[in-house]
Amino acid sequence: MPRLFVAVEMPDEVKTALIELQQRVFPAARWSKRAQMHLTLHFIGAVPDEQFAAIKTALATVTQAPFDMKLQGVGVFPHQDRARVLWAGGVRAPGVLHLHHQLGNVLKPTGFTPEDRPYAPHVTLARFQQSPPRDTVQKYLLTHQRFATEHFRVTEFVLFSSDLQPDGAVYTPEQVYPLQAPITS
Protein backbone atom coordinates (compact mmCIF):
# COMPACT_ATOMS: atom_id res chain seq x y z
CA MET A 1 0.00 0.00 0.00
CA PRO A 2 1.48 3.36 -0.97
CA ARG A 3 1.99 5.97 1.77
CA LEU A 4 0.86 9.31 0.30
CA PHE A 5 1.02 13.04 0.91
CA VAL A 6 0.28 16.17 -1.13
CA ALA A 7 2.85 18.96 -1.11
CA VAL A 8 4.35 22.00 -2.78
CA GLU A 9 7.93 21.54 -3.98
CA MET A 10 10.37 24.25 -2.93
CA PRO A 11 12.34 26.12 -5.63
CA ASP A 12 16.11 25.52 -5.63
CA GLU A 13 16.91 28.96 -4.18
CA VAL A 14 14.53 28.33 -1.28
CA LYS A 15 16.06 24.90 -0.64
CA THR A 16 19.51 26.54 -0.56
CA ALA A 17 18.30 29.02 2.07
CA LEU A 18 16.82 26.15 4.10
CA ILE A 19 20.06 24.14 3.94
CA GLU A 20 21.88 27.21 5.32
CA LEU A 21 19.58 27.06 8.38
CA GLN A 22 20.73 23.53 9.14
CA GLN A 23 23.56 24.48 11.46
CA ARG A 24 24.74 21.45 13.32
CA VAL A 25 23.93 22.83 16.78
CA PHE A 26 21.72 19.82 17.44
CA PRO A 27 24.05 16.78 17.35
CA ALA A 28 21.26 14.20 17.64
CA ALA A 29 19.08 15.76 14.93
CA ARG A 30 18.08 13.90 11.79
CA TRP A 31 18.37 16.70 9.22
CA SER A 32 16.11 16.81 6.17
CA LYS A 33 17.92 16.25 2.92
CA ARG A 34 17.53 18.74 0.08
CA ALA A 35 15.37 16.25 -1.87
CA GLN A 36 13.00 15.93 1.11
CA MET A 37 12.25 19.65 1.45
CA HIS A 38 8.64 20.43 0.63
CA LEU A 39 5.63 22.14 2.17
CA THR A 40 3.07 19.47 3.04
CA LEU A 41 -0.53 20.37 2.25
CA HIS A 42 -2.06 17.09 3.47
CA PHE A 43 -0.60 13.83 4.76
CA ILE A 44 -2.88 11.06 3.52
CA GLY A 45 -1.12 7.94 4.82
CA ALA A 46 -1.13 4.36 3.54
CA VAL A 47 -3.96 3.59 1.12
CA PRO A 48 -5.02 0.54 -0.92
CA ASP A 49 -4.58 0.71 -4.70
CA GLU A 50 -8.26 1.43 -5.44
CA GLN A 51 -8.22 4.43 -3.05
CA PHE A 52 -4.92 5.57 -4.61
CA ALA A 53 -6.62 5.78 -8.02
CA ALA A 54 -9.58 7.71 -6.55
CA ILE A 55 -7.19 10.16 -4.85
CA LYS A 56 -5.35 10.84 -8.12
CA THR A 57 -8.65 11.49 -9.88
CA ALA A 58 -9.98 13.73 -7.09
CA LEU A 59 -6.82 15.86 -7.03
CA ALA A 60 -7.19 16.50 -10.76
CA THR A 61 -10.44 18.40 -10.05
CA VAL A 62 -8.70 21.18 -8.09
CA THR A 63 -8.89 24.54 -9.81
CA GLN A 64 -6.92 27.40 -8.35
CA ALA A 65 -4.78 30.12 -9.87
CA PRO A 66 -1.03 30.10 -9.17
CA PHE A 67 -0.06 32.22 -6.17
CA ASP A 68 2.96 33.73 -4.46
CA MET A 69 4.19 32.76 -1.02
CA LYS A 70 7.32 32.86 1.10
CA LEU A 71 8.83 31.17 4.12
CA GLN A 72 9.39 33.22 7.25
CA GLY A 73 10.56 32.34 10.74
CA VAL A 74 11.59 29.12 12.43
CA GLY A 75 10.04 27.11 15.22
CA VAL A 76 9.57 23.71 16.79
CA PHE A 77 6.70 21.27 17.28
CA PRO A 78 5.14 20.63 19.72
CA HIS A 79 6.95 23.24 21.91
CA GLN A 80 10.40 24.29 23.12
CA ASP A 81 10.45 21.95 26.14
CA ARG A 82 9.70 18.85 24.03
CA ALA A 83 10.97 19.73 20.56
CA ARG A 84 10.44 16.89 18.10
CA VAL A 85 10.48 18.83 14.81
CA LEU A 86 12.45 21.92 13.79
CA TRP A 87 10.75 23.85 10.98
CA ALA A 88 10.84 26.93 8.76
CA GLY A 89 7.44 28.53 8.54
CA GLY A 90 5.29 29.09 5.52
CA VAL A 91 3.47 32.40 5.73
CA ARG A 92 -0.25 31.72 6.04
CA ALA A 93 -0.93 33.36 2.69
CA PRO A 94 -4.48 33.18 1.27
CA GLY A 95 -3.31 31.09 -1.71
CA VAL A 96 -1.77 28.27 0.33
CA LEU A 97 -4.63 28.28 2.84
CA HIS A 98 -7.21 28.09 0.06
CA LEU A 99 -5.32 25.28 -1.68
CA HIS A 100 -5.06 23.32 1.59
CA HIS A 101 -8.79 23.74 2.22
CA GLN A 102 -9.78 22.84 -1.34
CA LEU A 103 -7.58 19.71 -1.31
CA GLY A 104 -9.17 18.56 1.94
CA ASN A 105 -12.62 18.97 0.40
CA VAL A 106 -11.89 17.06 -2.83
CA LEU A 107 -10.18 14.25 -0.89
CA LYS A 108 -13.07 13.64 1.57
CA PRO A 109 -15.11 11.52 -0.90
CA THR A 110 -12.08 9.20 -1.29
CA GLY A 111 -12.25 8.28 2.39
CA PHE A 112 -9.65 10.82 3.57
CA THR A 113 -10.37 12.66 6.83
CA PRO A 114 -8.56 16.01 7.15
CA GLU A 115 -6.95 16.83 10.50
CA ASP A 116 -8.99 18.86 12.99
CA ARG A 117 -6.13 21.13 14.09
CA PRO A 118 -5.44 24.39 12.26
CA TYR A 119 -3.12 24.10 9.26
CA ALA A 120 0.41 25.34 9.97
CA PRO A 121 2.34 25.55 6.68
CA HIS A 122 5.99 24.65 7.24
CA VAL A 123 9.04 22.89 5.85
CA THR A 124 10.68 20.36 8.19
CA LEU A 125 14.36 21.11 8.75
CA ALA A 126 15.10 18.36 11.29
CA ARG A 127 13.54 15.71 13.51
CA PHE A 128 14.68 14.88 17.03
CA GLN A 129 14.55 11.43 18.63
CA GLN A 130 15.27 13.13 21.97
CA SER A 131 14.39 16.74 22.64
CA PRO A 132 17.44 18.99 22.69
CA PRO A 133 18.00 21.19 25.77
CA ARG A 134 15.54 24.08 25.95
CA ASP A 135 18.31 26.70 26.08
CA THR A 136 19.86 25.33 22.87
CA VAL A 137 16.46 25.46 21.16
CA GLN A 138 15.81 29.00 22.39
CA LYS A 139 19.23 30.20 21.23
CA TYR A 140 18.71 28.68 17.76
CA LEU A 141 15.22 30.19 17.40
CA LEU A 142 16.45 33.61 18.54
CA THR A 143 19.42 33.50 16.16
CA HIS A 144 17.18 32.68 13.18
CA GLN A 145 14.02 34.58 14.11
CA ARG A 146 14.40 36.94 11.13
CA PHE A 147 14.75 34.14 8.57
CA ALA A 148 12.72 34.86 5.44
CA THR A 149 12.88 33.87 1.81
CA GLU A 150 11.92 35.97 -1.16
CA HIS A 151 8.44 35.38 -2.50
CA PHE A 152 8.23 32.46 -4.90
CA ARG A 153 5.51 31.44 -7.33
CA VAL A 154 3.55 28.25 -6.66
CA THR A 155 2.36 26.91 -10.00
CA GLU A 156 1.69 23.26 -9.09
CA PHE A 157 1.24 20.76 -6.30
CA VAL A 158 2.46 17.18 -6.20
CA LEU A 159 1.11 13.85 -4.96
CA PHE A 160 4.06 12.01 -3.43
CA SER A 161 4.52 8.49 -2.17
CA SER A 162 6.85 7.94 0.76
CA ASP A 163 9.01 4.88 1.26
CA LEU A 164 10.53 4.63 4.74
CA GLN A 165 14.18 3.54 4.60
CA PRO A 166 16.70 3.10 7.46
CA ASP A 167 18.50 6.32 6.47
CA GLY A 168 15.31 8.36 5.97
CA ALA A 169 12.23 8.53 3.79
CA VAL A 170 12.46 8.49 0.01
CA TYR A 171 9.80 10.61 -1.70
CA THR A 172 8.61 9.77 -5.21
CA PRO A 173 6.39 12.15 -7.19
CA GLU A 174 3.37 10.13 -8.32
CA GLN A 175 1.51 12.92 -10.11
CA VAL A 176 2.08 16.66 -10.67
CA TYR A 177 -1.00 18.91 -10.81
CA PRO A 178 -0.59 22.34 -12.42
CA LEU A 179 -2.50 25.18 -10.81
CA GLN A 180 -4.88 26.97 -13.13
CA ALA A 181 -7.57 29.53 -12.60
CA PRO A 182 -11.16 28.24 -12.66
CA ILE A 183 -12.89 28.77 -16.00
CA THR A 184 -15.68 31.31 -15.70
CA SER A 185 -18.42 31.87 -18.20
Protein Blocks (a to p, Z undefined) as FASTA:
>chain_A
ZZddddddddfklmmmmmmmmcckblkbccddfklgccdfbdgbjcdfklmmmmmmmmmm
pccdddddddedjdddfbfklcfbdcddddfbfklmmmmmmmmmmmmmnopacdfbdcdd
dddfbdcfbacdfklmmmmmmmmmmgccdddddfbdcdddddddfkbccdddfbdcdddd
dddZZ
